[in-house]
Structure formats: C-alpha cells, structure tokens
Amino acid sequence: MASHVFGVDVGGTTVKLGLFDLQGNVIDKWEIPTRTANGGEKILPDIADAIQEKMAQKQISRENVAGVGVGVPGPVDGDGIVHKAVNLGWGEVHLKKELEALLEGMRVEGGNDANVAALGEMWKGGGKGRRNLVAVTLGTGVGGGIIINGKIMTGSCGAGGEIGHIHVEDHETEACGCGNYGCLEEYASATGIVRLARRALQASGQDSVLRNGEVSAKTVFDAVKAGDKLAVEVARQFGDYLGKALGIIAGVLNPEIFVIGGGVSKAGEVLFEYILPSYEKTVFHACKNTEFALATLGNDAGIYGAAKMVLD
C-alpha cells in the first residue's frame, strides 16, 4: 500500500528532490547536479538513480510509492511530453514514458515548473486553503502558474500561464528573450527592474544611492524602503506594469488570490504598495477584492507541487 510520494523540480543547474508522506510532510529533501551535456541525456537516468538510491536507503519498496511528480522548465502536455526545455538542452522528450521505464513501471506525472510550483503554494504555501489562484514568480524572468478548481491549467500544448509574455508596452525597443517587444518580463522581473533603474539613472540627474554601487532588484527595493526618490519612481513603474497585467489576468480567470514568489518577492509586502494602485485602476469591478499574498515555500514550492500532482 502506498505511503510515500516523490517530488522532483528540475532546474538548469540543480535537480531538487523531495520524499513526502501522503499528507505532504517532507521526510527528506536533497539535490543533484543537472547534467545538461549531450542534449541533457543524463538528466532522467540521474533522477531515476537518485530516487532508487533513496528508496534503498529508507527501505521503501516500489509498492509503497504512489508515484513521482516532475516539474521541468518548459511546456509539458497532458501525455507527459516536454516540448522543448532550452535550459536542459531538451527538444521533445517523452518525460513520463522514459522515466517510468527507468523506474521499472513506477507512475510518473510531469508538468511545467511554474505551474507545479503554483500547485505547491496552493497545497502547503501562500495559497493554502484556496482552490483558484494565480502564482506569479518574479525571478530572472516572470513565470506564472494557474490553478482552477484545484487543478493546473496547462492549455492545449502546456504553454498556459506564460504571464511574463503579456504585452504591456507598445514603445519598447529592446527585445524580450522570447523575441517580442514590451513583454511584462522586461519590467517586472529582477532583470527588468534593473533595466528600469538604469534607464531612470540615465534619464535623470537626480541624486540616488543607486548611483553609488550595484544596481539589483534588491538594492532598488532597499532604496525604496529608505525613501530614495528615484528608486520609488522605479518601483512605481514596476508596479504599474505588473498591476495592469494582473488586472487583465483577474478579469479572465477571476482567481481568489495572487501568490507572489521568486527572488524579487523577498522585498516583502512593500511590493503590494506599488502593485495594488495599478491593479485596482485596471481590474474589472467584480475582481477588485482578489487577495494578494507572498509565497511561503521558497525554492521548495516545486517539489511540493510535483508531489501533489501525483496525489491528485
């Protein structure tokens, strides 16, 4: 009888793994390197080896494992096929089928990492107790995960939730990583905040602590908290773009809550001071009372969500 479940979060540098009981209590968690050479051919065998070693160490039989959930940085369709994961060197990879074979028939479920992290935050994190939420990850890029009635919304080919590529600016001249211009990611990610700050510093002769050292999302929001006027203007621009995008999303999906995570979220509740005015100005009136919360699981959201995928 099943008593355990594994959650796996595959990143470009490391693979995070977690062993859970069926109530979602973490029993063990560890990491292995992501070997991306030769089209990432070693990634799935390495995951299978790591899981089997842990099962041997903990004396867990295959019958005791409900399955293995895996989140990856790319679109994953309903058949568990990954359609290109650039950071892993993968083209089309039959994740579910291949990993099930390596694990001698143990059940495997796969999903996009941002969607899976959203499921983790719904289950045990900032969105606990909610069934309809949008998780927003503000990191190097902007990721999104959509949960409707407790289920991940993936779309037709697994690309649902790519909120970082909502168009929010018509006059952008620098291309986004996706090739388009004026995407939300260009202003609301950690790198986007730096772009806004550098442009503000160049356009204005105003005194600012940001002129005297490293410019990062952290230093910008540290300066905001200290009342630096130029940094406050950068935060206002960031909040205008993000609030507008979330207002649009709310009108389409009507979530109970937005859960904000990623490295930028470490700035804390101050983010909401800049996001909410734009959100409230943009959003359809029936969605004005949507809650906002910070993510609480940090880098573990992915392994929690991956385990939850199996239990669902």
TIRORO-683954 format. One record per residue (C-alpha): residue number from 0; x, y, z. Coordinates in Angstrom, 3 decimals, padded with zeros to 6 digits, always signed. Layout:
// TIRORO-683954
+------+----------+----------+----------+
| resi |        u |        v |        w |
+------+----------+----------+----------+
|  NUM |        X |        Y |        Z |
...
+------+----------+----------+----------+
END
This chain:
// TIRORO-683954
+------+----------+----------+----------+
| resi |        u |        v |        w |
+------+----------+----------+----------+
|    0 | +000.000 | +000.000 | +000.000 |
|    1 | +001.316 | +003.458 | -000.969 |
|    2 | +002.743 | +005.518 | +001.869 |
|    3 | +005.239 | +007.811 | +000.094 |
|    4 | +005.500 | +010.092 | -002.935 |
|    5 | +008.473 | +011.780 | -004.609 |
|    6 | +008.505 | +015.365 | -005.899 |
|    7 | +011.206 | +016.458 | -008.351 |
|    8 | +011.971 | +020.005 | -009.542 |
|    9 | +014.380 | +020.081 | -012.499 |
|   10 | +016.338 | +023.325 | -012.822 |
|   11 | +019.093 | +024.303 | -015.241 |
|   12 | +021.796 | +023.886 | -012.572 |
|   13 | +020.384 | +021.501 | -009.963 |
|   14 | +017.596 | +018.955 | -009.628 |
|   15 | +015.770 | +019.241 | -006.294 |
|   16 | +014.152 | +016.074 | -004.954 |
|   17 | +011.781 | +015.533 | -002.036 |
|   18 | +010.379 | +012.447 | -000.341 |
|   19 | +006.955 | +013.044 | +001.243 |
|   20 | +004.304 | +011.119 | +003.103 |
|   21 | +000.818 | +011.223 | +001.598 |
|   22 | -000.218 | +014.142 | +003.852 |
|   23 | +002.511 | +016.324 | +002.340 |
|   24 | +005.006 | +016.201 | +005.211 |
|   25 | +008.555 | +016.285 | +003.842 |
|   26 | +010.597 | +013.314 | +005.062 |
|   27 | +013.791 | +014.102 | +003.174 |
|   28 | +014.972 | +016.536 | +000.515 |
|   29 | +018.216 | +016.713 | -001.427 |
|   30 | +019.776 | +017.928 | -004.677 |
|   31 | +021.806 | +016.513 | -007.543 |
|   32 | +023.542 | +018.414 | -010.375 |
|   33 | +021.643 | +018.836 | -013.656 |
|   34 | +023.878 | +017.342 | -016.340 |
|   35 | +022.807 | +019.192 | -019.491 |
|   36 | +025.611 | +017.950 | -021.804 |
|   37 | +024.680 | +015.999 | -024.962 |
|   38 | +021.129 | +017.293 | -025.088 |
|   39 | +020.530 | +016.566 | -021.390 |
|   40 | +020.602 | +012.803 | -021.991 |
|   41 | +021.755 | +012.030 | -018.419 |
|   42 | +019.068 | +014.042 | -016.601 |
|   43 | +016.330 | +011.379 | -016.421 |
|   44 | +018.727 | +008.467 | -015.652 |
|   45 | +020.281 | +010.591 | -012.864 |
|   46 | +016.810 | +011.295 | -011.388 |
|   47 | +015.899 | +007.585 | -011.534 |
|   48 | +019.187 | +006.632 | -009.826 |
|   49 | +018.693 | +009.259 | -007.097 |
|   50 | +015.157 | +008.019 | -006.349 |
|   51 | +016.145 | +004.355 | -006.310 |
|   52 | +019.108 | +005.078 | -004.018 |
|   53 | +016.811 | +006.941 | -001.602 |
|   54 | +014.293 | +004.060 | -001.663 |
|   55 | +017.090 | +001.595 | -000.812 |
|   56 | +018.417 | +003.870 | +001.937 |
|   57 | +014.960 | +004.324 | +003.514 |
|   58 | +013.906 | +000.705 | +002.838 |
|   59 | +010.889 | +001.777 | +000.775 |
|   60 | +009.526 | -000.759 | -001.706 |
|   61 | +008.025 | +000.192 | -005.088 |
|   62 | +004.568 | -000.794 | -003.784 |
|   63 | +004.945 | +001.871 | -001.083 |
|   64 | +005.442 | +004.688 | -003.624 |
|   65 | +002.328 | +006.395 | -005.048 |
|   66 | +004.467 | +007.857 | -007.821 |
|   67 | +006.969 | +010.507 | -008.877 |
|   68 | +005.970 | +014.041 | -009.901 |
|   69 | +008.387 | +016.092 | -012.005 |
|   70 | +008.384 | +019.811 | -012.799 |
|   71 | +010.530 | +020.985 | -015.728 |
|   72 | +011.315 | +024.434 | -017.231 |
|   73 | +009.303 | +024.058 | -020.422 |
|   74 | +005.837 | +023.230 | -021.785 |
|   75 | +004.564 | +019.744 | -020.842 |
|   76 | +001.411 | +018.369 | -022.469 |
|   77 | -001.219 | +016.050 | -020.979 |
|   78 | +000.671 | +012.962 | -022.165 |
|   79 | +003.786 | +013.938 | -020.217 |
|   80 | +005.737 | +015.029 | -023.310 |
|   81 | +008.069 | +018.021 | -022.913 |
|   82 | +008.020 | +020.327 | -025.929 |
|   83 | +011.475 | +021.899 | -025.725 |
|   84 | +013.215 | +022.848 | -022.481 |
|   85 | +016.069 | +025.083 | -023.611 |
|   86 | +017.808 | +025.283 | -020.207 |
|   87 | +018.054 | +021.483 | -020.128 |
|   88 | +019.177 | +021.038 | -023.723 |
|   89 | +015.963 | +019.122 | -024.450 |
|   90 | +013.964 | +019.140 | -027.653 |
|   91 | +010.914 | +016.873 | -027.492 |
|   92 | +011.297 | +014.466 | -024.559 |
|   93 | +008.762 | +011.804 | -023.553 |
|   94 | +009.293 | +012.519 | -019.863 |
|   95 | +006.539 | +010.298 | -018.441 |
|   96 | +007.205 | +007.284 | -020.657 |
|   97 | +011.012 | +007.410 | -020.378 |
|   98 | +011.176 | +007.961 | -016.614 |
|   99 | +008.539 | +005.276 | -015.948 |
|  100 | +010.721 | +002.825 | -017.910 |
|  101 | +013.833 | +003.836 | -015.922 |
|  102 | +011.855 | +003.400 | -012.670 |
|  103 | +010.599 | -000.050 | -013.753 |
|  104 | +006.965 | +000.947 | -014.136 |
|  105 | +006.520 | +003.329 | -011.188 |
|  106 | +003.956 | +006.040 | -012.034 |
|  107 | +005.334 | +009.388 | -013.235 |
|  108 | +003.497 | +012.693 | -013.766 |
|  109 | +005.115 | +015.716 | -015.429 |
|  110 | +004.316 | +019.429 | -015.542 |
|  111 | +005.772 | +022.848 | -016.247 |
|  112 | +007.853 | +024.049 | -013.277 |
|  113 | +005.953 | +027.326 | -012.728 |
|  114 | +002.581 | +025.544 | -012.846 |
|  115 | +003.850 | +022.873 | -010.484 |
|  116 | +005.199 | +025.496 | -008.053 |
|  117 | +001.749 | +027.148 | -008.104 |
|  118 | +000.212 | +023.825 | -007.100 |
|  119 | +002.712 | +023.589 | -004.234 |
|  120 | +001.797 | +027.072 | -002.986 |
|  121 | -001.906 | +026.158 | -003.149 |
|  122 | -001.332 | +022.942 | -001.204 |
|  123 | +001.086 | +023.994 | +001.527 |
|  124 | +002.121 | +027.609 | +000.909 |
|  125 | +000.823 | +031.162 | +000.486 |
|  126 | -002.386 | +029.994 | -001.209 |
|  127 | -003.248 | +027.231 | +001.270 |
|  128 | -006.985 | +026.652 | +001.522 |
|  129 | -007.749 | +028.264 | -001.875 |
|  130 | -008.836 | +026.368 | -004.999 |
|  131 | -008.446 | +029.143 | -007.593 |
|  132 | -005.162 | +031.005 | -007.664 |
|  133 | -002.522 | +032.522 | -009.892 |
|  134 | +001.072 | +032.199 | -008.722 |
|  135 | +003.476 | +034.802 | -010.091 |
|  136 | +007.211 | +034.109 | -009.954 |
|  137 | +009.362 | +037.239 | -010.199 |
|  138 | +012.877 | +035.938 | -010.786 |
|  139 | +015.307 | +036.214 | -013.694 |
|  140 | +012.121 | +036.139 | -015.784 |
|  141 | +008.435 | +036.282 | -014.885 |
|  142 | +006.691 | +032.929 | -014.574 |
|  143 | +003.092 | +032.115 | -013.871 |
|  144 | +001.058 | +029.171 | -012.692 |
|  145 | -002.716 | +028.970 | -012.939 |
|  146 | -004.813 | +026.744 | -010.663 |
|  147 | -008.548 | +026.494 | -011.382 |
|  148 | -010.733 | +024.374 | -009.075 |
|  149 | -007.596 | +022.828 | -007.611 |
|  150 | -006.167 | +021.741 | -010.976 |
|  151 | -003.298 | +023.109 | -013.040 |
|  152 | -004.482 | +024.857 | -016.194 |
|  153 | -001.919 | +023.934 | -018.856 |
|  154 | -003.681 | +024.860 | -022.100 |
|  155 | -003.583 | +022.847 | -025.329 |
|  156 | +000.200 | +022.274 | -025.520 |
|  157 | +001.349 | +023.020 | -021.967 |
|  158 | +002.100 | +026.728 | -022.516 |
|  159 | -000.722 | +028.063 | -020.297 |
|  160 | +000.391 | +030.500 | -017.605 |
|  161 | +003.153 | +032.266 | -019.569 |
|  162 | +002.180 | +035.568 | -017.996 |
|  163 | +005.676 | +037.038 | -018.372 |
|  164 | +004.939 | +037.471 | -022.060 |
|  165 | +001.755 | +039.510 | -021.755 |
|  166 | +002.304 | +042.641 | -023.852 |
|  167 | +002.284 | +045.728 | -021.611 |
|  168 | +004.322 | +048.359 | -023.503 |
|  169 | +003.966 | +049.486 | -027.145 |
|  170 | +007.105 | +051.633 | -027.307 |
|  171 | +009.827 | +049.166 | -026.249 |
|  172 | +012.926 | +048.986 | -028.478 |
|  173 | +014.810 | +046.176 | -026.669 |
|  174 | +013.649 | +042.644 | -027.470 |
|  175 | +012.478 | +040.272 | -024.739 |
|  176 | +014.159 | +036.858 | -024.519 |
|  177 | +011.119 | +035.447 | -026.338 |
|  178 | +011.770 | +037.702 | -029.350 |
|  179 | +008.789 | +040.008 | -028.832 |
|  180 | +008.887 | +043.595 | -027.551 |
|  181 | +007.225 | +045.097 | -024.478 |
|  182 | +006.586 | +041.888 | -022.504 |
|  183 | +005.825 | +042.098 | -018.768 |
|  184 | +009.072 | +040.189 | -018.106 |
|  185 | +011.033 | +043.194 | -019.404 |
|  186 | +009.826 | +045.333 | -016.458 |
|  187 | +008.689 | +043.105 | -013.578 |
|  188 | +011.474 | +040.502 | -013.402 |
|  189 | +014.671 | +041.042 | -011.397 |
|  190 | +016.473 | +041.876 | -014.661 |
|  191 | +013.534 | +044.086 | -015.728 |
|  192 | +013.727 | +046.131 | -012.533 |
|  193 | +017.444 | +046.662 | -013.187 |
|  194 | +016.579 | +047.803 | -016.744 |
|  195 | +014.060 | +050.325 | -015.384 |
|  196 | +016.563 | +051.578 | -012.781 |
|  197 | +019.389 | +052.024 | -015.298 |
|  198 | +017.082 | +053.921 | -017.638 |
|  199 | +015.938 | +056.167 | -014.776 |
|  200 | +019.535 | +056.866 | -013.731 |
|  201 | +020.456 | +057.745 | -017.317 |
|  202 | +017.416 | +059.959 | -017.913 |
|  203 | +017.696 | +061.949 | -014.682 |
|  204 | +020.412 | +063.803 | -012.818 |
|  205 | +018.576 | +063.130 | -009.540 |
|  206 | +020.654 | +062.054 | -006.527 |
|  207 | +020.167 | +058.414 | -005.622 |
|  208 | +022.003 | +055.761 | -003.595 |
|  209 | +021.698 | +053.619 | -006.750 |
|  210 | +024.424 | +055.730 | -008.370 |
|  211 | +026.961 | +054.572 | -005.793 |
|  212 | +027.069 | +050.821 | -006.191 |
|  213 | +025.495 | +047.685 | -007.591 |
|  214 | +022.054 | +048.041 | -009.144 |
|  215 | +019.872 | +044.980 | -008.498 |
|  216 | +016.226 | +044.343 | -007.665 |
|  217 | +017.295 | +044.046 | -004.017 |
|  218 | +019.225 | +047.333 | -003.936 |
|  219 | +016.326 | +049.094 | -005.696 |
|  220 | +013.793 | +047.955 | -003.075 |
|  221 | +016.227 | +048.565 | -000.212 |
|  222 | +016.477 | +052.133 | -001.545 |
|  223 | +012.678 | +052.348 | -001.815 |
|  224 | +012.389 | +051.418 | +001.872 |
|  225 | +014.918 | +054.160 | +002.677 |
|  226 | +012.807 | +056.739 | +000.792 |
|  227 | +015.124 | +057.211 | -002.206 |
|  228 | +013.028 | +059.218 | -004.696 |
|  229 | +014.495 | +057.771 | -007.876 |
|  230 | +014.103 | +054.210 | -006.552 |
|  231 | +010.484 | +054.980 | -005.598 |
|  232 | +009.832 | +056.100 | -009.198 |
|  233 | +011.329 | +052.810 | -010.490 |
|  234 | +009.108 | +050.861 | -008.078 |
|  235 | +006.084 | +052.834 | -009.298 |
|  236 | +006.873 | +051.916 | -012.930 |
|  237 | +007.363 | +048.252 | -011.960 |
|  238 | +004.050 | +048.282 | -010.061 |
|  239 | +002.196 | +049.991 | -012.918 |
|  240 | +003.208 | +047.277 | -015.390 |
|  241 | +002.646 | +044.342 | -013.037 |
|  242 | -000.616 | +045.678 | -011.583 |
|  243 | -002.005 | +046.273 | -015.072 |
|  244 | -001.091 | +042.730 | -016.191 |
|  245 | -002.591 | +041.147 | -013.059 |
|  246 | -005.756 | +043.207 | -013.544 |
|  247 | -006.096 | +041.757 | -017.046 |
|  248 | -005.468 | +038.231 | -015.749 |
|  249 | -008.059 | +038.675 | -012.964 |
|  250 | -010.711 | +039.657 | -015.495 |
|  251 | -010.076 | +036.455 | -017.449 |
|  252 | -009.537 | +033.930 | -014.632 |
|  253 | -011.140 | +035.511 | -011.532 |
|  254 | -008.753 | +033.888 | -009.026 |
|  255 | -009.330 | +034.038 | -005.273 |
|  256 | -005.724 | +035.046 | -004.700 |
|  257 | -002.480 | +036.064 | -006.399 |
|  258 | +000.567 | +034.498 | -004.736 |
|  259 | +003.784 | +036.404 | -005.483 |
|  260 | +007.061 | +034.477 | -005.272 |
|  261 | +010.560 | +034.411 | -006.756 |
|  262 | +013.661 | +036.342 | -005.719 |
|  263 | +012.012 | +039.769 | -006.097 |
|  264 | +009.320 | +038.760 | -003.573 |
|  265 | +011.989 | +038.826 | -000.840 |
|  266 | +011.434 | +042.609 | -000.808 |
|  267 | +008.235 | +041.723 | +001.083 |
|  268 | +004.896 | +043.476 | +001.496 |
|  269 | +006.285 | +046.748 | +000.098 |
|  270 | +005.693 | +045.288 | -003.378 |
|  271 | +001.935 | +045.445 | -002.878 |
|  272 | +002.086 | +049.208 | -002.211 |
|  273 | +003.177 | +049.634 | -005.837 |
|  274 | +001.210 | +046.809 | -007.499 |
|  275 | -002.235 | +047.440 | -005.985 |
|  276 | -002.924 | +051.030 | -007.177 |
|  277 | -002.414 | +049.991 | -010.820 |
|  278 | -004.292 | +046.724 | -010.283 |
|  279 | -007.305 | +048.484 | -008.779 |
|  280 | -007.327 | +051.058 | -011.576 |
|  281 | -007.228 | +048.360 | -014.293 |
|  282 | -009.281 | +045.460 | -012.964 |
|  283 | -012.936 | +044.642 | -013.665 |
|  284 | -015.020 | +045.783 | -010.662 |
|  285 | -016.133 | +042.259 | -009.644 |
|  286 | -012.456 | +041.222 | -009.216 |
|  287 | -011.319 | +044.194 | -007.101 |
|  288 | -011.284 | +042.185 | -003.870 |
|  289 | -008.883 | +039.489 | -005.075 |
|  290 | -006.383 | +038.743 | -002.295 |
|  291 | -002.631 | +039.199 | -002.649 |
|  292 | -000.090 | +037.193 | -000.628 |
|  293 | +003.598 | +036.369 | -000.658 |
|  294 | +004.671 | +032.828 | -001.494 |
|  295 | +005.960 | +030.955 | +001.559 |
|  296 | +007.610 | +027.771 | +000.238 |
|  297 | +010.554 | +029.469 | -001.499 |
|  298 | +012.658 | +027.068 | -003.546 |
|  299 | +010.682 | +024.079 | -002.201 |
|  300 | +007.424 | +025.037 | -003.973 |
|  301 | +008.371 | +022.884 | -006.959 |
|  302 | +008.948 | +019.651 | -005.049 |
|  303 | +005.725 | +020.123 | -003.045 |
|  304 | +003.724 | +020.790 | -006.196 |
|  305 | +005.300 | +017.850 | -008.030 |
|  306 | +004.318 | +015.505 | -005.193 |
|  307 | +000.797 | +016.956 | -005.160 |
|  308 | +000.461 | +016.286 | -008.915 |
|  309 | +000.781 | +012.579 | -008.215 |
|  310 | -001.651 | +012.610 | -005.284 |
|  311 | -004.244 | +014.373 | -007.471 |
+------+----------+----------+----------+
END
